[in-house]
């Protein structure tokens, strides 16, 4: 039992030591000269979507089952029952969504498909 106490004490002291030696980095944005920050020319801006979150109406996947189920205490898993539901209907509006991506100047788009 005494060994466990020594190990815990050593662990706590070690954590305190590390926190003192390597404090969290904090930037003062009022001092930082970030107006000269540039991304390389080869950097690609992109966006992404997840099918269950944007397509809407998908009822044949595990996410639908999970978000419409109850936990062990009988409470709904999603607060206020804010499930994906119809989402933003990307399934039917994908052409408009892709046009908006082009207007933003986005050159890369990662998406998933619901099977």
C-alpha positions as CSV (number, residue, x, y, z in Angstrom):
1,X,0.0,0.0,0.0
2,X,2.8,2.4,0.8
3,X,4.3,1.8,-2.6
4,X,1.1,3.0,-4.3
5,X,1.2,6.2,-2.2
6,X,4.8,6.8,-3.2
7,X,4.0,6.2,-6.9
8,X,1.0,8.6,-6.7
9,X,3.1,11.2,-5.0
10,X,5.9,10.9,-7.5
11,X,3.3,11.1,-10.4
12,X,1.7,14.3,-8.9
13,X,5.2,15.9,-8.4
14,X,6.2,14.9,-11.9
15,X,3.1,16.5,-13.4
16,X,3.6,19.7,-11.4
17,X,7.3,19.8,-12.5
18,X,6.3,19.4,-16.2
19,X,3.6,22.2,-15.9
20,X,6.2,24.5,-14.4
21,X,8.9,23.7,-16.8
22,X,6.7,23.7,-19.9
23,X,3.9,26.2,-19.4
24,X,1.0,26.4,-21.8
25,X,1.8,28.6,-24.8
26,X,-0.4,31.7,-24.9
27,X,-0.2,34.2,-27.7
28,X,-1.0,37.9,-27.2
29,X,-2.8,38.7,-30.4
30,X,-2.4,42.4,-29.7
31,X,1.3,42.0,-29.9
32,X,1.7,39.3,-32.6
33,X,2.4,40.6,-36.1
34,X,0.2,38.1,-37.9
35,X,-0.5,40.4,-40.8
36,X,2.6,39.0,-42.6
37,X,1.3,35.4,-42.2
38,X,1.1,33.8,-45.6
39,X,0.2,30.3,-46.7
40,X,2.3,28.7,-49.4
41,X,1.1,29.0,-53.0
42,X,0.6,25.2,-53.1
43,X,-1.9,25.4,-50.2
44,X,-5.4,24.2,-51.1
45,X,-8.5,25.6,-49.4
46,X,-11.3,23.0,-49.1
47,X,-14.4,22.1,-47.3
48,X,-16.1,18.8,-46.2
49,X,-19.5,17.4,-45.4
50,X,-20.7,14.2,-43.7
51,X,-23.6,12.5,-45.5
52,X,-25.7,11.9,-42.4
53,X,-25.5,15.5,-41.4
54,X,-26.4,17.1,-44.8
55,X,-28.3,14.7,-47.0
56,X,-31.4,14.3,-44.7
57,X,-34.0,11.7,-44.5
58,X,-31.6,8.7,-44.2
59,X,-33.1,6.1,-42.0
60,X,-31.0,3.1,-42.8
61,X,-27.8,3.7,-40.9
62,X,-26.4,3.3,-37.4
63,X,-26.5,7.1,-36.7
64,X,-30.2,7.2,-37.3
65,X,-30.8,4.3,-35.0
66,X,-28.5,5.7,-32.4
67,X,-30.0,9.3,-32.4
68,X,-33.5,7.9,-32.3
69,X,-32.8,5.5,-29.4
70,X,-32.6,5.9,-25.7
71,X,-29.7,5.5,-23.2
72,X,-29.6,3.1,-20.3
73,X,-31.7,5.4,-18.2
74,X,-34.4,5.7,-20.8
75,X,-33.5,9.3,-21.8
76,X,-33.2,10.3,-25.4
77,X,-29.6,10.3,-26.6
78,X,-29.9,13.7,-28.3
79,X,-30.8,16.8,-26.2
80,X,-34.2,18.3,-27.1
81,X,-34.5,15.6,-29.8
82,X,-32.4,17.7,-32.3
83,X,-31.8,14.8,-34.7
84,X,-30.5,15.2,-38.2
85,X,-33.9,14.7,-39.8
86,X,-34.2,16.4,-43.2
87,X,-30.9,18.2,-42.5
88,X,-30.2,20.8,-45.3
89,X,-31.4,18.4,-48.0
90,X,-28.0,18.3,-49.7
91,X,-29.2,15.1,-51.5
92,X,-31.5,17.2,-53.7
93,X,-29.6,20.5,-53.6
94,X,-26.1,19.3,-54.3
95,X,-25.8,21.2,-57.5
96,X,-26.6,24.5,-55.8
97,X,-24.2,23.6,-53.0
98,X,-21.4,23.0,-55.4
99,X,-22.1,26.3,-57.1
100,X,-21.8,28.0,-53.8
101,X,-18.4,26.3,-53.2
102,X,-17.2,27.6,-56.5
103,X,-18.3,31.1,-55.6
104,X,-16.3,30.8,-52.4
105,X,-13.2,29.9,-54.5
106,X,-13.0,26.4,-52.9
107,X,-11.0,24.0,-55.1
108,X,-11.3,20.9,-52.9
109,X,-14.4,19.2,-51.5
110,X,-14.4,16.0,-49.4
111,X,-17.8,14.3,-49.1
112,X,-19.2,11.0,-48.0
113,X,-22.1,9.0,-49.4
114,X,-24.7,7.2,-47.5
115,X,-25.0,3.6,-48.6
